[in-house]
Amino acid sequence: MKRWIQILLACAGAVVTFAAQAQMPQAPQVAAKAYLLLDITANQVLASKDPDTTVEPASLTKLMTAYLVFDALKSRKIDLKQSFPVSERAWKMPGSRMFIDPKMKVPVEDLIKGMIVQSGNDATMALAEGVGGSADRFVQMMNEQAKALGMKQTSYMNPEGLTASGHITSVRDLSILAMRLMRDFPDYVPYYAIKKYRYPGTPAANESNRNLLLFRDPTVDGLKTGHTQAAGYCLVATAKRDFPNVGTRRLLSVVVGADSENARANESQKLLNWGYTAFDAVKLFDANQPVAMPAVWKGKENVLKLGSFQSLVVAVPAGSTAQIKTQVVRPDPLVAPFAKGQAVGALKILRGDQPLLDVPLVVLEGVEQAGVLGRAWDALRLWIK
């Protein structure tokens, strides 16, 4: 009993990491203050440097602004075609801009493109004021959402990312935010792949996306750049590539504190390429496929189907697929009722005899409690057992 509780607690984090760092391939040298490489498909951190050190996010802050805007769109609080006014504060925002002014009312979709493609601080402020009612209220919403997502090192002071005391995050928190942004709002992720965008009044020199990887690597489809003098050059990049037997495999790199626009792109590309070549992705079970079907007591059903609502994919060092073993660790006996989605035990994945990671198992189909006679009969059987 104590052993399976410990495993469940180990699985509780948002990102599953390798249990034995000695088994990890050697990561490349990355010229950046901090970085993290996440296999989103397998939900594993493949490499990192100072993942929990606090850093300035610069315009990577706009990932959280976008998260709240997308959430407002999904819940139909706002609409892509509705227009927001441009306040004096938005108009006078320093730094990168979309070049909108108080004489305009700009459609939400154009503001989103201005925020993402041009990294416009003016567009970002207009969205924050439109969704939150005021910039201060929106910043409060940002911090509440960061806490809800489990971003432990993050504190926001503004929606656009200009340097401010207490405006901090970490590369681990940025990876959590980026992963959730893509999973929670897949319909809006294509905005991050737009290479060029111009709104009337935008200078032609300001129309290109600053994410150079969009122009270099056809598998890269996002996400966001950032730069201030204090933060250095930053990039959250993501790519998806297709592999036999696994399908689409998505990786995410977070690089902060690089020396130049070109350097942040080069270092991010280096990490992504290394992740795809140094690790093989192996699909262990399909989504909703039972991993185990143990007996259940005092229930209307005799077995409990345990598995995952998503495909169970593991990233392992290249060439080690044949060494993978799995073990189901669960409490015993299992006594009904069980609700669909309830966590029950874990799948322990090993490479040979070395543990790699533990994945929580959930109930695929709920099991209701049996009637009085059924419960009494199983109580007797358990007593005899």
JOPE-V402622 format. One record per pair of residues at least 24 apart in sequence whose C-alpha atoms are under 8 Angstrom apart, sorted by sequence separation. I is the first residue (numbers start at 0). GAP is how many residues later the second one is. D is the distance in whole Angstrom. If there is no record, write none. Layout:
# JOPE-V402622
i=[I | I]
gap=[GAP | GAP]
d=[D | D]
This chain:
# JOPE-V402622
i=[82 | 83 | 95 | 96 | 97 | 134 | 210 | 212 | 231 | 232 | 233 | 250 | 285 | 286 | 324 | 325 | 338 | 339 | 340 | 81 | 82 | 94 | 95 | 96 | 97 | 150 | 230 | 231 | 232 | 285 | 286 | 323 | 324 | 337 | 339 | 340 | 17 | 80 | 81 | 94 | 96 | 149 | 150 | 230 | 231 | 232 | 284 | 285 | 323 | 324 | 338 | 339 | 15 | 16 | 17 | 79 | 80 | 93 | 148 | 192 | 231 | 232 | 283 | 284 | 322 | 323 | 324 | 338 | 339 | 14 | 15 | 16 | 17 | 79 | 80 | 92 | 148 | 192 | 231 | 232 | 282 | 283 | 284 | 322 | 323 | 337 | 338 | 14 | 15 | 16 | 78 | 79 | 92 | 191 | 192 | 234 | 282 | 283 | 322 | 336 | 337 | 338 | 14 | 91 | 191 | 192 | 233 | 234 | 282 | 283 | 336 | 337 | 89 | 90 | 127 | 145 | 189 | 191 | 232 | 236 | 281 | 282 | 319 | 335 | 336 | 89 | 92 | 191 | 248 | 280 | 281 | 335 | 336 | 89 | 188 | 234 | 238 | 280 | 281 | 335 | 89 | 124 | 280 | 281 | 335 | 89 | 123 | 124 | 245 | 279 | 280 | 88 | 89 | 123 | 245 | 278 | 279 | 291 | 296 | 298 | 244 | 245 | 278 | 279 | 295 | 296 | 297 | 298 | 244 | 278 | 279 | 295 | 296 | 297 | 298 | 305 | 86 | 120 | 277 | 278 | 279 | 281 | 294 | 295 | 296 | 297 | 85 | 277 | 295 | 84 | 276 | 279 | 83 | 83 | 84 | 65 | 83 | 211 | 212 | 61 | 77 | 211 | 307 | 61 | 210 | 306 | 307 | 305 | 306 | 307 | 308 | 212 | 305 | 306 | 307 | 305 | 306 | 68 | 177 | 304 | 305 | 64 | 68 | 71 | 303 | 304 | 58 | 304 | 303 | 61 | 68 | 173 | 303 | 64 | 303 | 162 | 161 | 300 | 162 | 245 | 299 | 300 | 298 | 299 | 298 | 299 | 298 | 299 | 297 | 298 | 299 | 297 | 67 | 178 | 67 | 116 | 289 | 115 | 116 | 298 | 115 | 287 | 297 | 298 | 64 | 116 | 174 | 297 | 63 | 112 | 116 | 174 | 296 | 297 | 116 | 117 | 174 | 116 | 173 | 297 | 296 | 297 | 63 | 113 | 170 | 112 | 113 | 170 | 113 | 170 | 117 | 109 | 117 | 116 | 117 | 116 | 117 | 116 | 117 | 115 | 116 | 64 | 60 | 63 | 64 | 61 | 60 | 61 | 53 | 60 | 61 | 52 | 53 | 60 | 51 | 58 | 59 | 97 | 99 | 57 | 58 | 98 | 57 | 58 | 98 | 56 | 57 | 97 | 57 | 118 | 55 | 115 | 56 | 55 | 56 | 73 | 55 | 56 | 54 | 55 | 56 | 63 | 53 | 54 | 55 | 59 | 62 | 66 | 70 | 53 | 54 | 62 | 69 | 53 | 54 | 52 | 51 | 52 | 62 | 69 | 50 | 51 | 50 | 51 | 49 | 50 | 51 | 35 | 13 | 34 | 35 | 33 | 37 | 35 | 39 | 14 | 62 | 13 | 59 | 58 | 59 | 58 | 59 | 58 | 57 | 58 | 56 | 57 | 57 | 57 | 55 | 56 | 59 | 55 | 59 | 54 | 57 | 59 | 56 | 56 | 54 | 40 | 39 | 40 | 38 | 39 | 40 | 38 | 39 | 38 | 39 | 37 | 38 | 36 | 37 | 36 | 37 | 36 | 35 | 36 | 34 | 35 | 34 | 35 | 34 | 33 | 34 | 32 | 33 | 31 | 32 | 33 | 31 | 32 | 31 | 32 | 31 | 30 | 31 | 30 | 45 | 30 | 31 | 36 | 31 | 36 | 30 | 38 | 29 | 36 | 41 | 29 | 29 | 27 | 27 | 27 | 26 | 24 | 41 | 43 | 41 | 43 | 40 | 41 | 41 | 38 | 24 | 23 | 22 | 3 | 3 | 3 | 0 | 0 | 19 | 19 | 18 | 19 | 7 | 18 | 6 | 7 | 17 | 18 | 6 | 17 | 4 | 16 | 3 | 15 | 3 | 15 | 15 | 10 | 9 | 10 | 10 | 6 | 7]
gap=[24 | 24 | 24 | 24 | 24 | 24 | 24 | 24 | 24 | 24 | 24 | 24 | 24 | 24 | 24 | 24 | 24 | 24 | 24 | 25 | 25 | 25 | 25 | 25 | 25 | 25 | 25 | 25 | 25 | 25 | 25 | 25 | 25 | 25 | 25 | 25 | 26 | 26 | 26 | 26 | 26 | 26 | 26 | 26 | 26 | 26 | 26 | 26 | 26 | 26 | 26 | 26 | 27 | 27 | 27 | 27 | 27 | 27 | 27 | 27 | 27 | 27 | 27 | 27 | 27 | 27 | 27 | 27 | 27 | 28 | 28 | 28 | 28 | 28 | 28 | 28 | 28 | 28 | 28 | 28 | 28 | 28 | 28 | 28 | 28 | 28 | 28 | 29 | 29 | 29 | 29 | 29 | 29 | 29 | 29 | 29 | 29 | 29 | 29 | 29 | 29 | 29 | 30 | 30 | 30 | 30 | 30 | 30 | 30 | 30 | 30 | 30 | 31 | 31 | 31 | 31 | 31 | 31 | 31 | 31 | 31 | 31 | 31 | 31 | 31 | 32 | 32 | 32 | 32 | 32 | 32 | 32 | 32 | 33 | 33 | 33 | 33 | 33 | 33 | 33 | 34 | 34 | 34 | 34 | 34 | 35 | 35 | 35 | 35 | 35 | 35 | 36 | 36 | 36 | 36 | 36 | 36 | 36 | 36 | 36 | 37 | 37 | 37 | 37 | 37 | 37 | 37 | 37 | 38 | 38 | 38 | 38 | 38 | 38 | 38 | 38 | 39 | 39 | 39 | 39 | 39 | 39 | 39 | 39 | 39 | 39 | 40 | 40 | 40 | 41 | 41 | 41 | 42 | 43 | 45 | 46 | 46 | 50 | 52 | 53 | 53 | 53 | 53 | 54 | 54 | 54 | 54 | 55 | 55 | 55 | 55 | 56 | 56 | 56 | 56 | 57 | 57 | 58 | 58 | 58 | 58 | 59 | 59 | 59 | 59 | 59 | 60 | 60 | 61 | 62 | 62 | 62 | 62 | 63 | 63 | 65 | 66 | 66 | 67 | 67 | 67 | 67 | 68 | 68 | 69 | 69 | 70 | 70 | 71 | 71 | 71 | 72 | 73 | 73 | 74 | 74 | 74 | 75 | 75 | 75 | 76 | 76 | 76 | 76 | 77 | 77 | 77 | 77 | 78 | 78 | 78 | 78 | 78 | 78 | 79 | 79 | 79 | 80 | 80 | 80 | 81 | 81 | 82 | 83 | 83 | 84 | 84 | 84 | 85 | 85 | 88 | 89 | 89 | 90 | 90 | 91 | 91 | 92 | 92 | 93 | 93 | 94 | 95 | 95 | 95 | 97 | 98 | 98 | 99 | 99 | 99 | 100 | 100 | 100 | 101 | 101 | 101 | 101 | 101 | 102 | 102 | 102 | 103 | 103 | 103 | 104 | 104 | 104 | 105 | 106 | 107 | 108 | 110 | 111 | 111 | 111 | 112 | 112 | 113 | 113 | 113 | 113 | 114 | 114 | 114 | 114 | 114 | 114 | 114 | 115 | 115 | 115 | 115 | 116 | 116 | 117 | 118 | 118 | 118 | 118 | 119 | 119 | 120 | 120 | 121 | 121 | 121 | 135 | 136 | 136 | 136 | 137 | 137 | 139 | 139 | 161 | 161 | 162 | 164 | 165 | 165 | 166 | 166 | 167 | 168 | 168 | 169 | 169 | 170 | 173 | 174 | 174 | 174 | 175 | 175 | 176 | 176 | 176 | 177 | 199 | 201 | 208 | 209 | 209 | 210 | 210 | 210 | 211 | 211 | 212 | 212 | 213 | 213 | 214 | 214 | 215 | 215 | 216 | 217 | 217 | 218 | 218 | 219 | 219 | 220 | 221 | 221 | 222 | 222 | 223 | 223 | 223 | 224 | 224 | 225 | 225 | 226 | 227 | 227 | 228 | 229 | 232 | 232 | 234 | 235 | 235 | 236 | 236 | 237 | 238 | 239 | 240 | 241 | 242 | 243 | 246 | 247 | 253 | 270 | 270 | 271 | 271 | 272 | 272 | 273 | 276 | 292 | 293 | 294 | 325 | 326 | 327 | 330 | 331 | 334 | 335 | 336 | 336 | 337 | 337 | 338 | 338 | 338 | 338 | 339 | 339 | 340 | 340 | 341 | 341 | 342 | 342 | 343 | 347 | 348 | 348 | 349 | 351 | 352]
d=[4 | 7 | 5 | 5 | 6 | 7 | 8 | 8 | 7 | 5 | 6 | 8 | 7 | 4 | 6 | 6 | 7 | 6 | 8 | 5 | 6 | 8 | 6 | 6 | 6 | 7 | 7 | 4 | 5 | 4 | 7 | 7 | 5 | 7 | 5 | 8 | 7 | 5 | 6 | 7 | 7 | 8 | 8 | 6 | 6 | 6 | 6 | 6 | 6 | 6 | 7 | 4 | 6 | 5 | 7 | 7 | 6 | 7 | 7 | 8 | 6 | 6 | 8 | 5 | 8 | 5 | 7 | 4 | 8 | 6 | 5 | 5 | 8 | 5 | 7 | 6 | 7 | 5 | 8 | 6 | 7 | 6 | 7 | 5 | 6 | 5 | 7 | 6 | 7 | 8 | 7 | 5 | 5 | 6 | 5 | 6 | 6 | 6 | 5 | 8 | 5 | 8 | 7 | 7 | 5 | 7 | 6 | 7 | 4 | 7 | 6 | 7 | 7 | 6 | 7 | 8 | 7 | 5 | 6 | 7 | 5 | 6 | 8 | 6 | 5 | 5 | 8 | 7 | 8 | 7 | 5 | 6 | 5 | 7 | 8 | 7 | 8 | 6 | 6 | 5 | 8 | 7 | 4 | 8 | 8 | 5 | 7 | 7 | 7 | 5 | 7 | 8 | 6 | 6 | 7 | 6 | 5 | 7 | 7 | 7 | 8 | 6 | 5 | 6 | 7 | 6 | 6 | 5 | 7 | 4 | 5 | 5 | 5 | 6 | 6 | 7 | 7 | 6 | 6 | 5 | 7 | 7 | 7 | 6 | 6 | 8 | 6 | 5 | 7 | 7 | 7 | 7 | 7 | 7 | 8 | 8 | 6 | 8 | 6 | 7 | 8 | 6 | 6 | 8 | 7 | 5 | 6 | 6 | 6 | 8 | 7 | 7 | 5 | 7 | 7 | 5 | 6 | 7 | 8 | 6 | 6 | 7 | 8 | 7 | 7 | 6 | 7 | 6 | 7 | 7 | 7 | 8 | 8 | 7 | 7 | 7 | 7 | 6 | 7 | 8 | 6 | 8 | 6 | 6 | 6 | 6 | 4 | 5 | 6 | 4 | 8 | 5 | 8 | 8 | 7 | 8 | 7 | 7 | 7 | 8 | 6 | 7 | 6 | 7 | 7 | 7 | 7 | 5 | 7 | 7 | 7 | 8 | 8 | 8 | 7 | 8 | 7 | 7 | 7 | 6 | 6 | 7 | 8 | 8 | 6 | 7 | 8 | 7 | 8 | 8 | 7 | 7 | 6 | 7 | 7 | 7 | 6 | 5 | 7 | 8 | 7 | 6 | 8 | 8 | 8 | 7 | 7 | 6 | 6 | 6 | 7 | 8 | 8 | 5 | 7 | 6 | 7 | 7 | 7 | 8 | 5 | 6 | 4 | 7 | 6 | 6 | 6 | 6 | 7 | 8 | 7 | 7 | 8 | 7 | 6 | 8 | 5 | 6 | 6 | 6 | 8 | 7 | 6 | 5 | 8 | 8 | 7 | 6 | 8 | 5 | 6 | 7 | 7 | 5 | 8 | 6 | 5 | 8 | 8 | 7 | 6 | 7 | 5 | 6 | 8 | 5 | 8 | 6 | 8 | 6 | 7 | 7 | 7 | 8 | 7 | 8 | 7 | 7 | 6 | 8 | 6 | 6 | 5 | 4 | 5 | 6 | 7 | 5 | 6 | 6 | 7 | 7 | 8 | 5 | 8 | 7 | 8 | 8 | 8 | 8 | 8 | 6 | 8 | 6 | 8 | 6 | 7 | 6 | 6 | 5 | 7 | 6 | 6 | 7 | 5 | 6 | 6 | 5 | 6 | 6 | 7 | 5 | 5 | 7 | 5 | 6 | 6 | 8 | 6 | 6 | 6 | 7 | 6 | 5 | 5 | 7 | 5 | 6 | 8 | 8 | 7 | 8 | 8 | 7 | 8 | 7 | 7 | 8 | 6 | 8 | 8 | 8 | 8 | 8 | 7 | 7 | 8 | 7 | 7 | 8 | 5 | 7 | 7 | 5 | 6 | 8 | 7 | 7 | 8 | 6 | 6 | 7 | 6 | 8 | 7 | 7 | 6 | 6 | 6 | 5 | 8 | 7 | 5 | 6 | 7 | 5 | 8 | 7 | 6 | 7 | 8 | 8 | 8 | 6 | 8 | 6 | 6 | 7 | 7]
